[in-house]
Amino acid sequence: MSDLNFAEALKQELRNRGVSFDQGELLEFVEDVWTGVKRNPDVSVWADRFANGVTCAGV
C-alpha cells in the first residue's frame, strides 16, 4: 500500500466516523506516521490516533 492509498483509506474511515478534517492536515499526519503505518497498516488504529489528535487540538 502506498502512502496515497493509505491516505484515501484513512479519509474514508474518518468520514464514516463523522470526523471533520483538513486535507492538508490529513496528508501531513500520514507523512508523519508513515513509518508506523508500514509496520501496522490498520486504518482504524490511525483513524483513532488522528481523531484524538484533532480533538486535543480543538479542531
N, CA, C and O atoms as a DFTB+ gen file, in Angstrom:
236 C
 N C O
     1  1       0.854      -1.182       0.000
     2  2       0.000       0.000       0.000
     3  2       0.891       1.235       0.000
     4  3       1.849       1.322       0.769
     5  1       0.573       2.172      -0.856
     6  2       1.322       3.421      -0.894
     7  2       0.767       4.407       0.130
     8  3      -0.314       4.203       0.682
     9  1       1.511       5.460       0.373
    10  2       1.050       6.475       1.319
    11  2      -0.215       7.166       0.817
    12  3      -1.080       7.527       1.614
    13  1      -0.329       7.352      -0.503
    14  2      -1.544       7.992      -1.030
    15  2      -2.750       7.064      -0.930
    16  3      -3.856       7.522      -0.641
    17  1      -2.554       5.769      -1.164
    18  2      -3.651       4.814      -0.993
    19  2      -4.093       4.765       0.467
    20  3      -5.285       4.703       0.768
    21  1      -3.114       4.793       1.363
    22  2      -3.449       4.787       2.780
    23  2      -4.193       6.053       3.164
    24  3      -5.156       6.000       3.930
    25  1      -3.757       7.191       2.640
    26  2      -4.428       8.462       2.944
    27  2      -5.883       8.417       2.491
    28  3      -6.766       8.912       3.191
    29  1      -6.137       7.830       1.332
    30  2      -7.515       7.713       0.846
    31  2      -8.343       6.811       1.758
    32  3      -9.489       7.128       2.077
    33  1      -7.764       5.692       2.174
    34  2      -8.473       4.779       3.083
    35  2      -8.739       5.458       4.422
    36  3      -9.816       5.304       4.998
    37  1      -7.766       6.204       4.911
    38  2      -7.929       6.920       6.176
    39  2      -8.999       7.995       6.053
    40  3      -9.815       8.177       6.957
    41  1      -8.993       8.699       4.941
    42  2     -10.003       9.731       4.695
    43  2     -11.405       9.117       4.736
    44  3     -12.312       9.676       5.352
    45  1     -11.576       7.982       4.088
    46  2     -12.885       7.321       4.073
    47  2     -13.293       6.873       5.480
    48  3     -14.448       7.027       5.877
    49  1     -12.341       6.320       6.223
    50  2     -12.629       5.888       7.599
    51  2     -13.051       7.072       8.463
    52  3     -13.998       6.961       9.241
    53  1     -12.367       8.191       8.336
    54  2     -12.716       9.371       9.119
    55  2     -14.090       9.908       8.727
    56  3     -14.868      10.310       9.592
    57  1     -14.388       9.916       7.449
    58  2     -15.715      10.351       7.002
    59  2     -16.797       9.427       7.549
    60  3     -17.849       9.894       7.985
    61  1     -16.547       8.121       7.529
    62  2     -17.516       7.159       8.077
    63  2     -17.779       7.414       9.555
    64  3     -18.884       7.167      10.038
    65  1     -16.792       7.897      10.266
    66  2     -16.909       8.187      11.700
    67  2     -17.465       9.585      11.964
    68  3     -17.778       9.922      13.106
    69  1     -17.588      10.391      10.926
    70  2     -18.083      11.748      11.102
    71  2     -17.042      12.707      11.647
    72  3     -17.388      13.729      12.240
    73  1     -15.772      12.388      11.450
    74  2     -14.687      13.238      11.926
    75  2     -14.369      14.258      10.838
    76  3     -14.082      13.884       9.700
    77  1     -14.417      15.526      11.176
    78  2     -14.059      16.551      10.197
    79  2     -12.539      16.717      10.198
    80  3     -11.883      16.545      11.226
    81  1     -11.999      17.051       9.041
    82  2     -10.561      17.194       8.929
    83  2     -10.226      18.070       7.730
    84  3     -11.028      18.244       6.813
    85  1      -9.041      18.603       7.766
    86  2      -8.493      19.380       6.666
    87  2      -7.615      18.436       5.844
    88  3      -6.813      17.688       6.405
    89  1      -7.762      18.466       4.527
    90  2      -6.999      17.576       3.643
    91  2      -5.491      17.719       3.873
    92  3      -4.770      16.722       3.907
    93  1      -5.027      18.938       4.027
    94  2      -3.603      19.166       4.266
    95  2      -3.129      18.556       5.569
    96  3      -2.051      17.965       5.630
    97  1      -3.935      18.700       6.613
    98  2      -3.580      18.116       7.910
    99  2      -3.541      16.593       7.823
   100  3      -2.679      15.950       8.422
   101  1      -4.468      16.031       7.083
   102  2      -4.509      14.574       6.927
   103  2      -3.243      14.089       6.228
   104  3      -2.615      13.129       6.676
   105  1      -2.864      14.750       5.132
   106  2      -1.667      14.337       4.404
   107  2      -0.408      14.527       5.245
   108  3       0.507      13.706       5.189
   109  1      -0.360      15.596       6.017
   110  2       0.773      15.818       6.915
   111  2       0.844      14.733       7.981
   112  3       1.926      14.245       8.310
   113  1      -0.312      14.358       8.519
   114  2      -0.378      13.293       9.517
   115  2       0.162      11.993       8.929
   116  3       0.985      11.322       9.551
   117  1      -0.301      11.636       7.724
   118  2       0.145      10.391       7.090
   119  2       1.659      10.428       6.877
   120  3       2.346       9.433       7.110
   121  1       2.166      11.553       6.442
   122  2       3.613      11.688       6.243
   123  2       4.358      11.484       7.563
   124  3       5.387      10.809       7.603
   125  1       3.836      12.066       8.634
   126  2       4.488      11.978       9.942
   127  2       4.485      10.568      10.521
   128  3       5.430      10.185      11.211
   129  1       3.445       9.795      10.254
   130  2       3.306       8.472      10.871
   131  2       3.588       7.326       9.905
   132  3       3.391       6.164      10.261
   133  1       4.043       7.628       8.694
   134  2       4.170       6.609       7.653
   135  2       5.024       5.416       8.077
   136  3       4.690       4.280       7.741
   137  1       6.109       5.643       8.801
   138  2       6.945       4.530       9.256
   139  2       6.128       3.576      10.120
   140  3       6.241       2.359       9.974
   141  1       5.312       4.111      11.012
   142  2       4.456       3.272      11.852
   143  2       3.365       2.584      11.057
   144  3       2.999       1.447      11.355
   145  1       2.846       3.259      10.055
   146  2       1.796       2.667       9.209
   147  2       2.342       1.453       8.474
   148  3       1.637       0.456       8.320
   149  1       3.587       1.522       8.021
   150  2       4.178       0.384       7.311
   151  2       4.283      -0.827       8.222
   152  3       4.195      -1.961       7.751
   153  1       4.471      -0.608       9.517
   154  2       4.526      -1.723      10.480
   155  2       3.134      -2.213      10.848
   156  3       2.933      -3.408      11.067
   157  1       2.169      -1.294      10.916
   158  2       0.800      -1.641      11.299
   159  2      -0.165      -0.824      10.434
   160  3      -0.540       0.288      10.806
   161  1      -0.571      -1.371       9.278
   162  2      -1.406      -0.620       8.351
   163  2      -2.905      -0.637       8.673
   164  3      -3.722      -0.382       7.788
   165  1      -3.272      -0.931       9.904
   166  2      -4.681      -0.967      10.304
   167  2      -5.243       0.458      10.335
   168  3      -4.931       1.248      11.225
   169  1      -6.074       0.760       9.345
   170  2      -6.614       2.114       9.190
   171  2      -7.354       2.574      10.439
   172  3      -7.277       3.749      10.799
   173  1      -8.064       1.678      11.102
   174  2      -8.845       2.081      12.277
   175  2      -7.945       2.585      13.408
   176  3      -8.321       3.502      14.138
   177  1      -6.775       1.997      13.553
   178  2      -5.820       2.449      14.582
   179  2      -5.405       3.888      14.313
   180  3      -5.388       4.716      15.224
   181  1      -5.070       4.186      13.062
   182  2      -4.593       5.518      12.707
   183  2      -5.730       6.528      12.679
   184  3      -5.518       7.712      12.938
   185  1      -6.932       6.068      12.367
   186  2      -8.094       6.959      12.430
   187  2      -8.334       7.373      13.883
   188  3      -8.648       8.532      14.158
   189  1      -8.187       6.432      14.804
   190  2      -8.317       6.764      16.231
   191  2      -7.280       7.803      16.632
   192  3      -7.600       8.791      17.293
   193  1      -6.044       7.571      16.229
   194  2      -4.967       8.491      16.605
   195  2      -5.182       9.868      15.992
   196  3      -4.981      10.882      16.661
   197  1      -5.590       9.914      14.724
   198  2      -5.848      11.194      14.088
   199  2      -6.996      11.907      14.776
   200  3      -6.896      13.093      15.090
   201  1      -8.090      11.187      15.010
   202  2      -9.268      11.785      15.650
   203  2      -8.926      12.313      17.044
   204  3      -9.390      13.385      17.433
   205  1      -8.129      11.575      17.784
   206  2      -7.727      12.034      19.121
   207  2      -6.847      13.267      19.034
   208  3      -6.956      14.165      19.869
   209  1      -5.989      13.325      18.050
   210  2      -5.131      14.495      17.860
   211  2      -5.943      15.710      17.467
   212  3      -5.678      16.818      17.933
   213  1      -6.931      15.507      16.611
   214  2      -7.803      16.609      16.188
   215  2      -8.597      17.108      17.369
   216  3      -8.739      18.316      17.560
   217  1      -9.121      16.189      18.166
   218  2      -9.906      16.565      19.338
   219  2      -9.043      17.342      20.326
   220  3      -9.475      18.361      20.865
   221  1      -7.830      16.863      20.562
   222  2      -6.931      17.532      21.505
   223  2      -6.527      18.913      21.013
   224  3      -6.282      19.818      21.810
   225  1      -6.460      19.069      19.687
   226  2      -6.064      20.357      19.127
   227  2      -7.226      21.341      19.122
   228  3      -7.037      22.528      18.855
   229  1      -8.429      20.853      19.417
   230  2      -9.582      21.710      19.471
   231  2     -10.179      22.043      18.126
   232  3     -10.888      23.039      17.988
   233  1      -9.900      21.218      17.128
   234  2     -10.441      21.454      15.776
   235  2     -11.834      20.885      15.685
   236  3     -12.471      20.975      14.635
